[in-house]
């Protein structure tokens, strides 16, 4: 519960990272321990209840302060428009509105690391990359083919059994008055 509260409310009203929240909530303080716990706890497939609790807390904050996504965008638009007219201390207003949006959960801090793009490769490099991917996944491909062939053989076996089994003898209808 403390982890979720720290994620939503931060420390003294200041937002903190998931790793900091995990550390402050008492999770491992080793090299990457807190960040690993933070990532796992915010994964809805692994800890759906924690994620639901965080979402509920964020909803409470939005209701308490009257923050909606549409209202947030509208306020940012007004700040931009005022900034175009005059430049009086609007940086602080913009920063405040962005902080409100972060508190409401409208912003997600993402870092994307690119290691080259498929667009930057020539044809030979593409073929080489595809070959490496195929070799890396060869066992998965073989396992899928094995499962598929097992399924097909089971289906064939069932069909053969149905053909060779005699049909049950029909009992004469004794209730009939013919």
C-alpha positions as CSV (number, residue, x, y, z in Angstrom):
1,X,0.0,0.0,0.0
2,X,2.8,2.4,0.8
3,X,4.4,1.8,-2.6
4,X,1.2,2.7,-4.4
5,X,0.7,5.8,-2.2
6,X,4.2,7.0,-2.9
7,X,3.7,6.5,-6.6
8,X,0.6,8.6,-6.6
9,X,1.3,11.2,-3.9
10,X,5.1,11.4,-4.1
11,X,7.1,12.8,-1.2
12,X,5.8,16.1,0.3
13,X,3.8,16.6,-2.9
14,X,6.8,16.2,-5.2
15,X,6.6,13.3,-7.7
16,X,9.2,10.5,-7.4
17,X,10.2,7.6,-9.7
18,X,8.9,4.1,-9.3
19,X,12.4,3.0,-8.0
20,X,12.4,5.7,-5.4
21,X,8.9,4.7,-4.3
22,X,10.0,1.1,-4.0
23,X,13.1,2.1,-2.0
24,X,11.1,4.3,0.4
25,X,8.4,1.5,0.7
26,X,11.1,-0.8,2.1
27,X,12.0,-2.9,-0.9
28,X,15.6,-4.1,-1.5
29,X,18.1,-1.2,-1.6
30,X,20.7,-3.3,-3.5
31,X,22.1,-2.3,-7.0
32,X,18.9,-2.8,-9.1
33,X,16.7,-4.4,-6.5
34,X,14.3,-1.5,-6.0
35,X,13.9,-0.8,-9.7
36,X,13.2,-4.5,-10.4
37,X,10.5,-4.6,-7.6
38,X,9.0,-1.3,-8.9
39,X,8.8,-2.7,-12.5
40,X,7.2,-5.9,-11.3
41,X,4.8,-4.2,-9.0
42,X,3.5,-1.9,-11.7
43,X,3.1,-4.8,-14.2
44,X,-0.7,-5.5,-14.4
45,X,-0.1,-9.1,-15.5
46,X,1.9,-9.9,-12.4
47,X,0.3,-7.7,-9.8
48,X,-3.1,-6.6,-11.0
49,X,-4.3,-5.6,-7.5
50,X,-1.4,-3.2,-7.0
51,X,-2.1,-1.6,-10.4
52,X,-5.8,-1.3,-9.6
53,X,-5.0,0.3,-6.2
54,X,-2.7,2.8,-7.9
55,X,-5.4,3.6,-10.5
56,X,-8.0,4.1,-7.7
57,X,-5.7,6.5,-5.9
58,X,-5.1,8.4,-9.1
59,X,-8.9,8.6,-9.6
60,X,-9.3,10.0,-6.1
61,X,-6.7,12.7,-6.8
62,X,-8.4,13.6,-10.1
63,X,-11.8,13.9,-8.3
64,X,-10.4,15.8,-5.4
65,X,-8.7,18.5,-7.5
66,X,-11.1,18.4,-10.4
67,X,-8.5,17.3,-12.9
68,X,-9.7,15.8,-16.2
69,X,-7.6,15.2,-19.3
70,X,-9.7,17.6,-21.3
71,X,-9.5,20.3,-18.6
72,X,-5.7,19.7,-18.4
73,X,-5.3,20.2,-22.1
74,X,-7.5,23.2,-22.1
75,X,-5.5,24.8,-19.3
76,X,-2.3,24.2,-21.1
77,X,-3.8,25.8,-24.2
78,X,-4.8,28.9,-22.2
79,X,-1.2,29.1,-20.7
80,X,0.2,28.9,-24.3
81,X,-2.2,31.6,-25.5
82,X,-1.3,33.9,-22.6
83,X,2.4,33.2,-23.3
84,X,1.9,34.4,-26.8
85,X,0.4,37.7,-25.6
86,X,2.9,38.5,-22.8
87,X,5.8,36.7,-21.2
88,X,5.1,37.4,-17.5
89,X,6.0,34.4,-15.4
90,X,4.2,31.9,-17.5
91,X,7.0,29.4,-17.1
92,X,6.0,28.8,-13.5
93,X,2.3,28.5,-14.5
94,X,3.2,26.0,-17.2
95,X,5.4,24.0,-14.8
96,X,2.6,24.0,-12.3
97,X,0.0,22.7,-14.8
98,X,2.4,20.0,-16.0
99,X,3.0,18.9,-12.4
100,X,-0.8,18.7,-11.9
101,X,-1.0,16.5,-15.0
102,X,1.8,14.3,-13.7
103,X,0.0,14.0,-10.4
104,X,-3.1,12.9,-12.2
105,X,-1.2,10.3,-14.2
106,X,-1.4,11.9,-17.6
107,X,2.3,11.8,-18.2
108,X,4.5,8.6,-18.5
109,X,8.2,9.0,-18.3
110,X,9.6,6.7,-21.1
111,X,13.1,6.2,-22.3
112,X,13.6,4.4,-25.6
113,X,17.0,3.2,-26.6
114,X,17.5,2.4,-30.3
115,X,20.2,0.1,-31.5
116,X,19.9,0.8,-35.2
117,X,16.9,0.8,-37.5
118,X,15.7,-1.6,-40.1
119,X,15.6,1.5,-42.4
120,X,19.3,2.0,-42.1
121,X,20.2,-1.6,-43.3
122,X,21.0,-2.6,-46.8
123,X,19.5,-5.8,-48.3
124,X,22.5,-8.0,-47.3
125,X,22.3,-6.8,-43.7
126,X,18.6,-7.5,-43.7
127,X,19.1,-11.1,-44.8
128,X,21.8,-11.6,-42.3
129,X,19.6,-10.2,-39.5
130,X,16.7,-12.4,-40.5
131,X,19.1,-15.4,-40.6
132,X,20.3,-14.6,-37.0
133,X,16.7,-14.3,-35.8
134,X,15.7,-17.6,-37.4
135,X,18.7,-19.4,-35.9
136,X,17.9,-17.8,-32.5
137,X,14.3,-19.0,-32.7
138,X,15.0,-22.4,-34.3
139,X,14.0,-24.4,-31.2
140,X,10.7,-22.6,-30.9
141,X,9.9,-23.2,-34.6
142,X,10.8,-26.9,-34.2
143,X,8.6,-27.2,-31.1
144,X,5.7,-25.5,-32.9
145,X,6.1,-27.9,-35.8
146,X,6.2,-30.9,-33.4
147,X,3.1,-29.8,-31.7
148,X,1.3,-29.3,-35.0
149,X,2.3,-32.7,-36.2
150,X,1.2,-34.3,-32.9
151,X,-2.2,-32.6,-33.2
152,X,-2.6,-33.8,-36.8
153,X,-1.6,-37.4,-35.9
154,X,-4.1,-37.4,-33.0
155,X,-6.8,-36.2,-35.3
156,X,-6.0,-38.9,-37.9
157,X,-5.9,-41.6,-35.2
158,X,-9.4,-40.5,-33.9
159,X,-10.8,-40.6,-37.4
160,X,-9.4,-44.1,-38.0
161,X,-10.8,-45.4,-34.8
162,X,-14.2,-44.0,-35.6
163,X,-14.1,-45.8,-39.0
164,X,-13.0,-49.2,-37.5
165,X,-15.3,-49.2,-34.5
166,X,-18.5,-51.1,-35.3
167,X,-21.7,-49.1,-34.8
168,X,-23.6,-50.1,-31.8
169,X,-26.3,-52.7,-32.4
170,X,-29.8,-51.3,-32.7
171,X,-32.2,-52.7,-30.2
172,X,-35.6,-53.6,-31.4
173,X,-38.3,-51.2,-30.4
174,X,-40.4,-53.3,-28.0
175,X,-42.9,-50.5,-27.3
176,X,-43.9,-50.2,-30.9
177,X,-47.4,-51.5,-31.8
178,X,-46.9,-52.3,-35.4
